[in-house]
Amino acid sequence: MIDNVKGLPPVAEKGCRLTALVDSGGLAEVDLSEKEPNFTRRRRLNERQLKSSPELPENFNVFASDYRHYKKKKPENSTVTDTDDQVQLATSSEVKKVRESLVTCCSHGSISLIGRRREMEDAVAIYPGFFCEGGSRKYDYFGVYDGHGGSRVAHACRHFLHRLVIQQVSEGEDYDGKSINWGKVMMESFRKMDEKVNKEGAEMATIGSTAVVAVVGEEEFVVANCGDSRAVLSRAGVAVPLSIDHKPDRPDELDRIENSGGKVINWNGQRVLGVLATSRSIGDMYLKPYVIPDPEVVVSKRSDEDEFLILASDGLWDVIPNDVACDVTRRCLNGQTIRRCDQQTKSHKRDDQSSEGIKESLASQAASFLAELAIARGSRDNVSVIVVELNRSVCSSTD
């Protein structure tokens, strides 16, 4: 992958990018030690030779277009990711997997803002085409993790939880070749993630993270939630909550905690043993068995009326209701806020940034708008948001 080359001299930057292209099979081997004029001429000669060669890789045009796209500089300090950001200069199988997975959703965008906190403890995971059922039906993975006591558990979930889901489906007894028992898959995956974190010992004992995960397929989507992050679906213009926050004062959670010998104490809000403001999380070994990692899972068939999904940490939901978040997102996705966003973008554009380099998808704009609105409304927490557009035609017709 190509990362952190903006600070390099022009020759070194081009050398890094072409080295990645050579490793991927898109270009023949080149001499990166030449000076700038000869370097450019040699690169063009290699491209011409490849185009005329009978052994030209089938994916040359894909890599060439990706190379031209990523050669353009992107804005600095950008925390927004969208569908295009997932297509990086890698292997042909990775590029193909990402592009084919777009049939599950029209677009997606995400953002994480530190807000008024001193430390960023949230993490966001987006893995298009992370799993393929029976070689045909594909699934995309989206996750928001809100850490507390530190960011290590949230980062661990970002890197490993989706792998545990794949492992549970492929190696377990939850897949019969026709359907997947998603409830059991998610339950076991979250528990294994919790075990993995707790094995780190006392250093991780006081650290934990909430997790809200959405697995989006062509015919269904699955939402698993553990903690007070939240997933909301907009269907036919109506905000439909797909998860219920695990708060210590929720009646069934309060009963469970007290029946296991714990207490809920009002200490700047209702908290388990006066410490933790959520009743379920991954990690937090010192609060077991009162705080558990078991998720609540919702499996829903996709409908033609489904518009989009919003996954976000409580930094958003503490200050913005479900229906307001859906209304704002819908206006962004149907283009009503595009002019204002474009004007702001142009006014802050650097001289060395092209308009193509800073252009965002509508889903990315929606995620950014929601996060900034939450901070403007007084959120004092980290804010992480993922917007997944499910049906573009419905979004533009339900306003």
SULGIKA-V307531 format. One record per residue. N is the residue number from 1. PHI is phi in whole degrees, -180 to 180 (NA if undefined). PSI is psi in whole degrees, -180 to 180 (NA if undefined). NEAR is the number of other ideal C-beta (glycine too) atoms within 8 Angstrom. Layout:
# SULGIKA-V307531
n & phi & psi & near
N & PHI & PSI & NEAR
N & PHI & PSI & NEAR
This chain:
# SULGIKA-V307531
n & phi & psi & near
1 & NA & 156 & 6
2 & -104 & 112 & 9
3 & -135 & 150 & 4
4 & 54 & 48 & 4
5 & -108 & 2 & 10
6 & -66 & -32 & 7
7 & -83 & -3 & 4
8 & -83 & 157 & 8
9 & -62 & 160 & 5
10 & -55 & -43 & 7
11 & -66 & -44 & 9
12 & -66 & -38 & 9
13 & -62 & -47 & 11
14 & -63 & -37 & 10
15 & -62 & -42 & 10
16 & -63 & -43 & 11
17 & -70 & -41 & 14
18 & -72 & -30 & 12
19 & -62 & -43 & 9
20 & -62 & -38 & 11
21 & -68 & -37 & 12
22 & -64 & -46 & 12
23 & -61 & -32 & 6
24 & -80 & -10 & 11
25 & 94 & 5 & 9
26 & -82 & -26 & 12
27 & -135 & 156 & 12
28 & -73 & 170 & 7
29 & -68 & 137 & 4
30 & -128 & 160 & 10
31 & -93 & 111 & 5
32 & -85 & -1 & 8
33 & -90 & -6 & 3
34 & -72 & 162 & 7
35 & -76 & 172 & 6
36 & -55 & -52 & 7
37 & -64 & -47 & 6
38 & -66 & -34 & 8
39 & -61 & -47 & 13
40 & -66 & -43 & 8
41 & -64 & -41 & 8
42 & -64 & -38 & 11
43 & -63 & -43 & 12
44 & -66 & -39 & 8
45 & -62 & -41 & 8
46 & -64 & -38 & 11
47 & -65 & -43 & 10
48 & -63 & -41 & 8
49 & -63 & -40 & 9
50 & -67 & -40 & 11
51 & -65 & -31 & 8
52 & -92 & -6 & 5
53 & -80 & 139 & 7
54 & -70 & -15 & 3
55 & -99 & 23 & 4
56 & -62 & 128 & 8
57 & -61 & 147 & 9
58 & -63 & -28 & 5
59 & -97 & 18 & 11
60 & -60 & -45 & 11
61 & -62 & -35 & 6
62 & -63 & -48 & 10
63 & -69 & -36 & 17
64 & -63 & -44 & 10
65 & -67 & -40 & 8
66 & -64 & -38 & 12
67 & -64 & -45 & 12
68 & -64 & -35 & 8
69 & -69 & -48 & 8
70 & -81 & -9 & 10
71 & -70 & -26 & 6
72 & -73 & 137 & 9
73 & -73 & 142 & 8
74 & -102 & 162 & 8
75 & -64 & 146 & 9
76 & -77 & 159 & 5
77 & 59 & 31 & 4
78 & -92 & 126 & 6
79 & -107 & 6 & 7
80 & -91 & 134 & 11
81 & -122 & 145 & 11
82 & -138 & -168 & 13
83 & -59 & -42 & 12
84 & -63 & -33 & 7
85 & -66 & -19 & 7
86 & -80 & -19 & 9
87 & -94 & 87 & 9
88 & -104 & 167 & 10
89 & -75 & 96 & 13
90 & -131 & -129 & 7
91 & -98 & 162 & 7
92 & -63 & -35 & 12
93 & -67 & -37 & 6
94 & -68 & -44 & 9
95 & -62 & -45 & 14
96 & -64 & -40 & 10
97 & -64 & -43 & 10
98 & -66 & -44 & 12
99 & -72 & -36 & 8
100 & -70 & -27 & 9
101 & -73 & -11 & 11
102 & -67 & -10 & 11
103 & -69 & -20 & 6
104 & -77 & -27 & 12
105 & -150 & 156 & 10
106 & -73 & -44 & 8
107 & -165 & 169 & 12
108 & -153 & 156 & 16
109 & -150 & 154 & 19
110 & -147 & 160 & 16
111 & -156 & 148 & 15
112 & -133 & 124 & 13
113 & -119 & 138 & 11
114 & -72 & -25 & 7
115 & 64 & -135 & 12
116 & -97 & 8 & 6
117 & -83 & 156 & 10
118 & -79 & -26 & 2
119 & -131 & 144 & 7
120 & -89 & 114 & 8
121 & -113 & -4 & 12
122 & -84 & 160 & 16
123 & -147 & 147 & 14
124 & -125 & 138 & 14
125 & -126 & 130 & 13
126 & -135 & 117 & 13
127 & -132 & 88 & 9
128 & -64 & 138 & 14
129 & 60 & 36 & 13
130 & -71 & -19 & 10
131 & -147 & 142 & 11
132 & -128 & 118 & 9
133 & -89 & 121 & 11
134 & 64 & 20 & 7
135 & 75 & 5 & 4
136 & -129 & -61 & 6
137 & -78 & 127 & 9
138 & -108 & 155 & 14
139 & -133 & 140 & 13
140 & -104 & 150 & 17
141 & -120 & 131 & 16
142 & -133 & 135 & 17
143 & -145 & 141 & 16
144 & -122 & 127 & 17
145 & -123 & 125 & 17
146 & -111 & 103 & 17
147 & -81 & 158 & 16
148 & -143 & 142 & 13
149 & 82 & -1 & 8
150 & 145 & 174 & 9
151 & -103 & -3 & 11
152 & -65 & -41 & 9
153 & -70 & -40 & 17
154 & -61 & -43 & 14
155 & -68 & -37 & 11
156 & -64 & -41 & 12
157 & -64 & -40 & 16
158 & -61 & -37 & 12
159 & -88 & -25 & 7
160 & -121 & -26 & 10
161 & -62 & -42 & 15
162 & -66 & -31 & 11
163 & -69 & -37 & 8
164 & -67 & -34 & 12
165 & -63 & -47 & 16
166 & -61 & -45 & 10
167 & -63 & -41 & 10
168 & -66 & -37 & 13
169 & -71 & -46 & 12
170 & -78 & -33 & 7
171 & -104 & -16 & 5
172 & -88 & -171 & 11
173 & -102 & 22 & 3
174 & -96 & 1 & 11
175 & -130 & 116 & 11
176 & -101 & 12 & 4
177 & 93 & -15 & 4
178 & -120 & -37 & 4
179 & -146 & 162 & 5
180 & -120 & 133 & 8
181 & -82 & 84 & 8
182 & -65 & -32 & 11
183 & -60 & -48 & 8
184 & -70 & -38 & 9
185 & -60 & -49 & 14
186 & -68 & -40 & 14
187 & -60 & -49 & 11
188 & -69 & -37 & 11
189 & -65 & -44 & 13
190 & -65 & -39 & 16
191 & -67 & -40 & 10
192 & -67 & -36 & 10
193 & -64 & -41 & 16
194 & -63 & -43 & 11
195 & -63 & -41 & 8
196 & -62 & -41 & 10
197 & -69 & -44 & 15
198 & -69 & -20 & 10
199 & -72 & -11 & 6
200 & -72 & -12 & 6
201 & 92 & -162 & 6
202 & -63 & -27 & 4
203 & -63 & -28 & 5
204 & -106 & 4 & 13
205 & -64 & -32 & 10
206 & -102 & 15 & 7
207 & -115 & 142 & 14
208 & -154 & -179 & 16
209 & -159 & 142 & 18
210 & -79 & 168 & 18
211 & -153 & 125 & 19
212 & -123 & 124 & 16
213 & -125 & 139 & 15
214 & -126 & 126 & 16
215 & -108 & 114 & 13
216 & -108 & 120 & 13
217 & -111 & -178 & 14
218 & -74 & -27 & 7
219 & -116 & -15 & 6
220 & -153 & 165 & 8
221 & -138 & 151 & 11
222 & -124 & 133 & 14
223 & -123 & 127 & 13
224 & -122 & 129 & 13
225 & -130 & 135 & 16
226 & -136 & 102 & 15
227 & 118 & -157 & 14
228 & -109 & 15 & 12
229 & -74 & 168 & 17
230 & -148 & 151 & 14
231 & -122 & 133 & 14
232 & -131 & 135 & 13
233 & -107 & 137 & 14
234 & -101 & 116 & 15
235 & -126 & 117 & 10
236 & 54 & 38 & 7
237 & 83 & 4 & 7
238 & -114 & 135 & 6
239 & -80 & 120 & 10
240 & -116 & 110 & 8
241 & -69 & 129 & 10
242 & -101 & -1 & 12
243 & -148 & 154 & 12
244 & -117 & 126 & 7
245 & -57 & 138 & 11
246 & -90 & 85 & 14
247 & -101 & 147 & 11
248 & -62 & -26 & 14
249 & -92 & 4 & 8
250 & -66 & 129 & 11
251 & -50 & -49 & 6
252 & -69 & -33 & 6
253 & -72 & -39 & 13
254 & -60 & -45 & 11
255 & -62 & -42 & 8
256 & -64 & -43 & 9
257 & -65 & -46 & 14
258 & -68 & -36 & 10
259 & -68 & -24 & 6
260 & -92 & 5 & 8
261 & 97 & 6 & 6
262 & -97 & 177 & 11
263 & -136 & 151 & 8
264 & -110 & 120 & 12
265 & -117 & 138 & 8
266 & -83 & 98 & 7
267 & -131 & 92 & 7
268 & 58 & 46 & 3
269 & 111 & 161 & 6
270 & -70 & 124 & 9
271 & -138 & 148 & 14
272 & -69 & 120 & 15
273 & 55 & 25 & 10
274 & 74 & 14 & 8
275 & -115 & -59 & 7
276 & -105 & 132 & 14
277 & -88 & 4 & 8
278 & -127 & 146 & 15
279 & -94 & -7 & 14
280 & -138 & 143 & 13
281 & -168 & 166 & 15
282 & -95 & 127 & 15
283 & 99 & -145 & 13
284 & 53 & 52 & 15
285 & -60 & -32 & 9
286 & -71 & -13 & 6
287 & -105 & 8 & 12
288 & -81 & 146 & 8
289 & -94 & 13 & 7
290 & -74 & -38 & 12
291 & -103 & 123 & 13
292 & -118 & 159 & 8
293 & -96 & 5 & 12
294 & -70 & 126 & 9
295 & -87 & 159 & 13
296 & -98 & 130 & 10
297 & -116 & 134 & 11
298 & -122 & 126 & 9
299 & -115 & 126 & 8
300 & -135 & 138 & 10
301 & -72 & 140 & 5
302 & -72 & 143 & 10
303 & -120 & 155 & 6
304 & -65 & -16 & 5
305 & -91 & -5 & 8
306 & -69 & 130 & 12
307 & -101 & -59 & 16
308 & -162 & 164 & 18
309 & -114 & 143 & 16
310 & -121 & 123 & 16
311 & -115 & 131 & 14
312 & -156 & 156 & 16
313 & -78 & 171 & 15
314 & -70 & -11 & 13
315 & -60 & -27 & 15
316 & -86 & -51 & 16
317 & -72 & -19 & 14
318 & -67 & -23 & 9
319 & -125 & -10 & 8
320 & -128 & 120 & 12
321 & -68 & 163 & 5
322 & -57 & -47 & 10
323 & -68 & -36 & 7
324 & -66 & -43 & 8
325 & -60 & -41 & 16
326 & -69 & -40 & 13
327 & -63 & -44 & 8
328 & -63 & -44 & 13
329 & -64 & -41 & 15
330 & -63 & -41 & 15
331 & -64 & -35 & 10
332 & -69 & -43 & 14
333 & -71 & -30 & 16
334 & -91 & 8 & 9
335 & 91 & 5 & 7
336 & -70 & -23 & 7
337 & -106 & 7 & 10
338 & -66 & -39 & 10
339 & -65 & -44 & 6
340 & -64 & -43 & 7
341 & -63 & -41 & 11
342 & -64 & -41 & 8
343 & -64 & -41 & 8
344 & -66 & -39 & 8
345 & -62 & -45 & 11
346 & -67 & -36 & 8
347 & -70 & -25 & 6
348 & -105 & 7 & 6
349 & -72 & 135 & 9
350 & -78 & 159 & 6
351 & -65 & -29 & 4
352 & -95 & 16 & 4
353 & -116 & 127 & 10
354 & -83 & 161 & 7
355 & -66 & -32 & 7
356 & -69 & -33 & 6
357 & -69 & -26 & 10
358 & -109 & 6 & 11
359 & -72 & 134 & 6
360 & -112 & 157 & 12
361 & -75 & 163 & 11
362 & -65 & -35 & 13
363 & -65 & -39 & 18
364 & -66 & -41 & 15
365 & -63 & -40 & 14
366 & -64 & -45 & 15
367 & -61 & -44 & 15
368 & -64 & -43 & 12
369 & -63 & -43 & 13
370 & -63 & -46 & 17
371 & -63 & -44 & 15
372 & -69 & -34 & 9
373 & -66 & -40 & 10
374 & -62 & -43 & 15
375 & -67 & -39 & 12
376 & -65 & -29 & 6
377 & -85 & 3 & 8
378 & 103 & 12 & 6
379 & -62 & 132 & 13
380 & -107 & 12 & 6
381 & -111 & 168 & 11
382 & -61 & 148 & 14
383 & -125 & 119 & 17
384 & -126 & 133 & 18
385 & -138 & 138 & 15
386 & -124 & 131 & 17
387 & -115 & 125 & 17
388 & -117 & 112 & 15
389 & -83 & 121 & 15
390 & -97 & -33 & 12
391 & -150 & 103 & 12
392 & -66 & -37 & 9
393 & -66 & -36 & 6
394 & -70 & -40 & 13
395 & -59 & -38 & 13
396 & -83 & -8 & 10
397 & -114 & -2 & 6
398 & -104 & 4 & 9
399 & -75 & NA & 7
